[in-house]
Amino acid sequence: MTRVVVWHVPVTVIGRTASLRLFRLRDGRRCAVGFSSAAALAELLGPEQAAVELGEPALRALTAPLGVDEFVLDPRLVAAPVVAPTADQATDQAADQAADRATHPGDPSADGAARPAAGRPTTRSGAQLQRR
């Protein structure tokens, strides 16, 4: 008798319904992923990621009607890690923004502040309007 390997497969849960999460390969094709352990899934996708245990035949049966025939076991993160900017980078960014404000003084996008169009009143949260 052939032993079926069980994969921990990420799903999206809405109410009482679980939907298989599909991912993309580097070339853009869709793929299904499976993890050899719940710990491996939580390490990559986070501990709050819901998962179901499926054998490979069941996973293939679920993805075949969707045209997905690629499977990745225990994928690894390929994106660069997100790091906070260093103090030098933050200073450079602030200097760039100041230069933009200096070269475009009337440009509302220069400092990120929203400004009303000329002749239009502004409304602020909690502002009181007066009748005359």
Sine and cosine of phi, psi and omega as CSV:
sin_phi,cos_phi,sin_psi,cos_psi,sin_omega,cos_omega
0.00,0.00,0.68,-0.73,-0.01,-1.00
-0.99,0.12,0.74,-0.68,0.02,-1.00
-1.00,0.07,0.75,-0.66,0.01,-1.00
-1.00,-0.03,0.81,-0.59,0.04,-1.00
-0.98,0.19,0.74,-0.67,0.00,-1.00
-0.99,-0.11,0.76,-0.64,0.04,-1.00
-0.95,-0.32,0.54,-0.84,0.14,-0.99
-1.00,-0.03,0.92,-0.38,-0.14,-0.99
-0.93,-0.36,0.80,-0.61,0.00,-1.00
-0.94,0.35,0.64,-0.77,0.02,-1.00
-0.71,-0.70,0.32,-0.95,0.15,-0.99
-0.96,-0.28,0.78,-0.62,-0.04,-1.00
-0.94,-0.34,0.82,-0.57,0.09,-1.00
-0.79,-0.61,0.92,-0.39,-0.07,-1.00
0.91,0.42,-0.83,-0.55,0.03,-1.00
-0.98,-0.22,0.19,0.98,-0.05,-1.00
-0.96,-0.29,0.75,-0.66,0.06,-1.00
-0.94,-0.35,0.76,-0.64,0.03,-1.00
-0.89,-0.45,0.68,-0.73,0.01,-1.00
-0.89,0.45,0.75,-0.66,0.08,-1.00
-1.00,0.07,0.79,-0.61,0.08,-1.00
-0.95,-0.30,0.47,-0.88,-0.02,-1.00
-0.83,-0.56,-0.02,-1.00,0.02,-1.00
-0.83,-0.56,0.61,-0.79,0.12,-0.99
-0.98,0.19,0.15,-0.99,-0.01,-1.00
-0.86,0.51,-0.52,0.85,0.00,-1.00
-1.00,0.10,0.04,1.00,0.08,-1.00
0.99,-0.14,-0.19,0.98,0.01,-1.00
-0.95,0.32,0.56,-0.83,0.03,-1.00
-0.97,0.24,0.52,-0.85,0.04,-1.00
-0.55,-0.84,0.37,-0.93,0.13,-0.99
-0.98,-0.19,0.52,-0.85,0.03,-1.00
-0.85,-0.53,0.47,-0.88,0.07,-1.00
-0.63,-0.77,0.47,-0.88,-0.01,-1.00
-0.85,-0.52,0.60,-0.80,-0.03,-1.00
-0.96,0.28,-0.29,0.96,0.04,-1.00
-0.52,-0.85,0.37,-0.93,0.06,-1.00
-0.91,0.41,-0.53,0.85,0.02,-1.00
-0.91,0.42,-0.64,0.77,0.02,-1.00
-0.91,0.41,-0.63,0.78,0.04,-1.00
-0.90,0.43,-0.73,0.68,-0.03,-1.00
-0.91,0.42,-0.56,0.83,0.00,-1.00
-0.90,0.44,-0.63,0.78,-0.05,-1.00
-1.00,0.03,-0.68,0.73,-0.12,-0.99
-0.97,-0.25,-0.08,1.00,0.02,-1.00
0.98,-0.19,0.47,-0.88,-0.06,-1.00
-0.93,0.36,-0.34,0.94,-0.01,-1.00
-1.00,0.05,-0.01,1.00,0.01,-1.00
-0.94,0.34,0.84,-0.55,0.05,-1.00
-0.97,0.25,0.51,-0.86,-0.01,-1.00
-0.51,-0.86,0.38,-0.93,0.13,-0.99
-0.81,-0.59,0.36,-0.93,0.05,-1.00
-0.99,-0.16,0.84,-0.55,-0.01,-1.00
-0.71,-0.70,0.58,-0.81,0.16,-0.99
-0.98,0.18,0.35,-0.94,-0.01,-1.00
-0.85,0.53,-0.66,0.75,0.03,-1.00
-0.86,0.50,-0.64,0.77,0.01,-1.00
-0.92,0.39,-0.65,0.76,0.02,-1.00
-0.90,0.43,-0.67,0.74,0.04,-1.00
-0.89,0.45,-0.63,0.78,0.01,-1.00
-0.91,0.41,-0.59,0.81,0.01,-1.00
-0.96,0.29,-0.57,0.82,-0.11,-0.99
-1.00,-0.05,-0.34,0.94,-0.03,-1.00
-0.84,0.54,-0.72,0.70,0.01,-1.00
-0.90,0.44,-0.33,0.94,0.01,-1.00
-1.00,0.01,-0.05,1.00,-0.01,-1.00
0.98,0.19,0.30,0.95,0.00,-1.00
-0.99,-0.16,0.87,-0.48,0.02,-1.00
-0.81,-0.59,0.14,0.99,0.04,-1.00
-0.98,-0.18,0.71,-0.71,0.01,-1.00
-0.77,-0.64,0.67,-0.74,0.03,-1.00
-0.83,-0.56,0.83,-0.56,0.03,-1.00
-0.98,-0.17,0.76,-0.65,-0.01,-1.00
0.77,0.64,0.88,0.47,0.02,-1.00
-0.92,0.40,0.35,-0.94,0.06,-1.00
-0.88,-0.47,0.49,-0.87,0.03,-1.00
-0.92,0.40,0.77,-0.64,-0.01,-1.00
-0.94,-0.34,-0.11,0.99,0.02,-1.00
-0.98,0.19,0.47,-0.88,0.06,-1.00
-0.92,0.39,0.60,-0.80,0.02,-1.00
-0.91,0.41,0.57,-0.82,0.02,-1.00
-0.99,0.13,0.81,-0.59,0.01,-1.00
-0.82,-0.57,0.52,-0.85,0.05,-1.00
-0.95,0.32,0.57,-0.82,0.00,-1.00
-0.91,0.42,0.56,-0.83,0.05,-1.00
-0.96,0.30,0.19,-0.98,0.01,-1.00
-0.87,0.50,-0.62,0.79,0.02,-1.00
-0.90,0.43,-0.67,0.74,0.00,-1.00
-0.92,0.39,-0.64,0.77,0.02,-1.00
-0.90,0.43,-0.65,0.76,0.03,-1.00
-0.90,0.43,-0.68,0.73,0.03,-1.00
-0.89,0.46,-0.65,0.76,0.00,-1.00
-0.91,0.42,-0.67,0.74,0.03,-1.00
-0.90,0.44,-0.64,0.77,0.03,-1.00
-0.91,0.42,-0.63,0.78,0.04,-1.00
-0.90,0.44,-0.66,0.75,0.01,-1.00
-0.91,0.40,-0.63,0.78,0.04,-1.00
-0.90,0.43,-0.63,0.77,0.03,-1.00
-0.91,0.42,-0.64,0.77,0.04,-1.00
-0.89,0.46,-0.67,0.74,0.02,-1.00
-0.90,0.43,-0.59,0.80,-0.01,-1.00
-0.94,0.34,-0.60,0.80,-0.03,-1.00
-0.99,0.10,-0.37,0.93,0.01,-1.00
-0.76,-0.65,0.94,0.35,-0.11,-0.99
-0.89,0.46,-0.51,0.86,-0.04,-1.00
-1.00,-0.07,-0.02,1.00,-0.07,-1.00
-0.98,0.19,0.89,-0.45,-0.03,-1.00
-0.91,0.42,-0.38,0.93,-0.02,-1.00
-0.99,0.10,-0.15,0.99,-0.06,-1.00
-0.90,0.43,-0.60,0.80,-0.01,-1.00
-0.91,-0.42,0.09,1.00,0.06,-1.00
0.99,0.15,-0.05,1.00,-0.01,-1.00
-1.00,0.10,0.71,-0.71,0.03,-1.00
-0.98,0.18,0.71,-0.70,0.02,-1.00
-0.81,-0.59,0.57,-0.82,0.00,-1.00
-0.96,0.28,0.39,-0.92,0.11,-0.99
-0.92,0.39,0.42,-0.91,-0.04,-1.00
-0.84,0.54,0.71,-0.71,0.07,-1.00
0.99,0.16,0.04,1.00,-0.02,-1.00
-0.97,-0.26,0.69,-0.73,0.02,-1.00
-0.96,0.28,0.44,-0.90,0.07,-1.00
-0.97,-0.23,0.44,-0.90,0.12,-0.99
-0.83,-0.56,0.65,-0.76,0.04,-1.00
-0.87,-0.49,0.47,-0.88,0.05,-1.00
-0.87,0.50,0.79,-0.61,0.02,-1.00
0.99,0.11,0.03,1.00,-0.01,-1.00
-0.96,0.30,0.60,-0.80,0.04,-1.00
-0.98,-0.19,0.74,-0.67,0.05,-1.00
-0.99,-0.13,0.62,-0.79,0.02,-1.00
-0.94,-0.35,0.63,-0.78,0.10,-1.00
-0.99,-0.12,0.62,-0.79,0.02,-1.00
-0.93,-0.37,0.00,0.00,0.00,0.00
